[in-house]
């Protein structure tokens, strides 16, 4: 939510997509996600990938998983928000993603050293687990 607010006036499109199986995880259903987005003050679209095809196409692995594309629609960043984790005491700043966004907005190259996102695994529908997980 803070990223959306901080970059509201920038030439940046932002969207959040939840691909979790809402049938088996009702807390991830669109109505619950809408409540969360309103409580947090999202200023960008928040979609639900009911078929999970979008998550599979992007090879998304966890929530959150960040993808940043440049003006040519080329993937230039796929990585973590920052080094914070629920139990490590490091504050949430979004420094890694922010640095990548700032580079793109400034027409500069994005740092090629990118740490992967860490989070909860996507809750795949039974039988829908992507092949890239070796399932």
C-alpha positions in Angstrom: 0.0 0.0 0.0 2.8 2.4 0.9 4.5 1.8 -2.5 1.3 2.7 -4.3 1.0 5.9 -2.4 4.6 6.9 -2.7 4.7 6.3 -6.4 1.2 7.6 -7.2 2.5 10.6 -9.2 5.2 8.6 -11.0 4.9 7.2 -14.5 4.5 3.7 -13.1 1.7 1.2 -13.4 1.1 -1.1 -10.4 -1.2 -4.1 -9.9 -1.4 -6.8 -7.3 -2.6 -10.2 -8.2 -3.6 -13.0 -5.7 -3.5 -16.5 -7.1 -4.3 -18.4 -4.0 -7.0 -21.1 -4.1 -9.9 -19.3 -2.6 -12.1 -22.4 -2.5 -9.8 -24.2 0.0 -8.5 -21.0 1.6 -11.6 -18.7 2.1 -9.5 -16.0 3.7 -7.9 -15.5 0.3 -11.3 -15.1 -1.5 -11.9 -11.9 -3.5 -14.3 -10.4 -0.9 -11.7 -10.8 1.9 -9.0 -9.4 -0.4 -11.2 -6.4 -1.1 -11.6 -5.8 2.6 -7.8 -6.0 3.1 -7.1 -3.7 0.2 -9.6 -1.1 1.6 -8.2 -1.4 5.1 -4.6 -0.9 3.9 -5.6 1.8 1.4 -4.4 0.2 -1.8 -4.3 2.8 -4.6 -3.8 0.3 -7.4 -5.9 -2.6 -8.8 -5.9 -5.8 -6.8 -7.0 -8.8 -8.9 -7.8 -12.4 -8.2 -6.3 -15.0 -10.5 -9.0 -17.6 -10.2 -7.6 -20.0 -12.7 -4.0 -19.5 -11.5 -2.9 -19.2 -15.1 -1.3 -15.8 -14.6 0.7 -17.0 -11.7 1.9 -20.0 -13.7 2.7 -17.8 -16.7 4.9 -15.6 -14.5 6.3 -18.7 -12.6 5.2 -17.0 -9.4 6.3 -19.0 -6.4 5.2 -17.2 -3.2 3.3 -14.3 -1.8 4.5 -11.7 -2.3 6.5 -12.2 -5.5 7.5 -8.9 -7.2 7.9 -8.4 -11.0 9.0 -5.0 -12.4 8.9 -4.3 -16.1 10.5 -1.4 -17.9 8.9 0.8 -20.6 9.7 -1.9 -23.2 7.8 -4.4 -21.1 10.9 -6.3 -20.4 11.3 -7.9 -17.0 14.1 -6.0 -15.2 13.5 -7.0 -11.6 12.1 -10.1 -9.9 13.0 -10.1 -6.3 12.3 -9.3 -2.7 10.8 -6.1 -1.3 13.6 -5.8 1.2 15.6 -7.8 3.8 12.8 -7.6 6.4 11.2 -10.9 7.6 8.5 -11.4 10.2 10.9 -12.4 12.9 14.2 -10.7 12.1 13.5 -7.2 13.5 14.5 -5.4 10.2 12.0 -2.7 9.4 9.9 -2.9 6.2 11.2 -0.3 3.9 10.9 -1.8 0.4 14.5 -0.7 -0.3 15.3 -3.4 -2.9 12.1 -2.9 -4.9 12.3 0.8 -4.5 15.8 0.9 -5.9 14.7 -1.0 -8.9 11.7 1.2 -9.5 13.8 4.3 -9.1 16.3 3.0 -11.6 13.6 2.3 -14.2 12.0 5.7 -13.6 15.4 7.3 -14.0 16.2 5.3 -17.2 19.0 3.7 -15.4 19.9 0.0 -15.4 18.5 -2.1 -12.6 21.0 -3.8 -10.3 21.4 -7.4 -11.6 22.0 -8.7 -8.0 18.5 -9.6 -7.0 17.4 -11.6 -4.0 14.4 -13.8 -4.6 11.2 -13.1 -2.7 10.5 -15.0 0.4 7.0 -15.6 1.6 4.3 -18.2 1.9 4.0 -20.6 -1.0 1.1 -19.9 -3.4 -1.9 -22.0 -2.4 -2.3 -24.0 -5.5 -5.6 -25.7 -6.4 -5.3 -29.5 -6.2 -3.8 -30.8 -9.4 -2.9 -27.3 -10.5 0.6 -27.2 -9.1 3.0 -25.9 -11.9 5.5 -28.2 -13.5 8.3 -25.9 -12.6 8.0 -27.1 -9.0 8.7 -30.6 -10.0 5.2 -31.8 -9.2 
